Amino acid sequence: MDQGKAFVVGRLSRDPEFQGDGDKQRALFSIAYNRGVGEKRKSNFLDCIAWGKRADIMRDFKKGSGIFVTGDIEQDTYQTKEGHKRSRVQINVSSITATTSLRRADDENTTRSTDDVRVGSNDNSESAPIPF
């Protein structure tokens, strides 16, 4: 079976939205990234969804936070209230790494390092640092 994988580096375009709790908790967020150079430079936005522990980690991220995610590319189809069919592409996140320092919501004097929030698909393994 073929799967589409995505590796995205950018910044959150809005604060994450949280739904549910525990293992069924999910975080919905959007990553802004740029494409092209000079006058041909364009901003793009990609919707993401994180579940369980990964969703909980997203509580430390705010609009503008730097982020690197990996995950599966999924196409979601739905019907509007008016009966029109729509579809969108989103990333089902399997790992999250902060690319900027994070401030915890409950303690503005504490800054977390990227190592504190790195969460991969195998929680017992260490992720390699991003080489840039």
N, C-alpha and C positions, 0 to 999 in steps of 0.2 A: 504494500500500500504506500503510495506517495503522499508525503506531507509537505506543505509549504512552511518553511521556517523564516522568521524575521529576526533581525538584529537592528535595533533602533536606538540612536543616541539623540537626545534633544532636551527640551525643557517642558515642564508641565504647563499647559496653556490655561488651566483652571485648577482649583482645588479639587482633590478626589471626592467623589460622592460615594457614601457607604450605605449598604443595604444588608440586612440580616445580621447574624452573630455567630460566633464559634467557627466550626469548620464550614458552615454554609454562608459565612460572611463573604461579601464581594465588594471590591472597590472598582468603580468606573472612573476612568481618567483619560485625558487626551494629551498626546505628546506633539509638540510643535518642533519641526526641524526644517532646515533650509536646503534648497536644491539649486544648483547653478551658481554662477558668479556674476559680479558686476550688475549691470542693468537687467540681466536675464535671471537674476536671483529671485526665487519664489519661496514663500513659506507654505509648508504643508502641515496637515494635522492628521494624526492617526489615533483612532479610538482604541483603548485597551481595557481589558478586564482582568483582575487578579482575584484569586479565591483563597480562603482560609488564612494561613500564616502570611502569605504574600499580601493579602488585603490588609491585614493588621499592620504590616510594615509601612504601607502607604499612608498611615496616619501621621507619619513624620514628614511627609512631603507636602509642600504647598505650591501654589501657582508660582512658576519661575524656577522651581528646583530643577537642578540638572539630574538627568536619569538615563540609564542604559538598561534596556529590557531585551530579553529574548523570549520567543514563544512561537506558538502555532498561528498561522494565518487562517482566520475563519470568516466565512461569508454568512451573514445573518439576514434572513428575509422576513419581512413582516408586512402587515396591511394597515394602512392609515384608517382613521375614523371615517374618512370619505370613501373608503373601499379601494384605494389605490395601492398597488403592490410596490414595495420599496425594498432595497437591499443595501447593505453596507459591509465593508470589510473591517474587521477588528483583530487585535492580537490577543490571544488567550495566553497570558503571561506565565512563563515557567521560571524565569529568574529576573531579579531586580538588583541593580547596583546604583548607588548614588554617585553622581559625578561632581557634586558640590557638597559642602558641609551642610548638615541639617540641624535645625533647632527643634527640640521636642516641644510639643504644644503645652505640656504641663510644667515646663521649666525653661524659661527664656534664657537662662544663664548657662545652659548646658548645650554644647555643640557636639553632635555625634559625628564620628568619622565614617567614611564609606565602608570600612571593614565591619562596623557594627550593624549595618543594614543589608549587607550582601546576603541574598537568599536565592539559592539555586533549586533545581528540580530534585536534588538529593541533599536534604538538609544536613547530612553527616559529612559531606565533602566540602573542601575549601575551593572557592572559585579563584581562578587565576586573575591577577589584576589586569586592567585594561592597559594595553601597551602604548599609551599616549598621555 
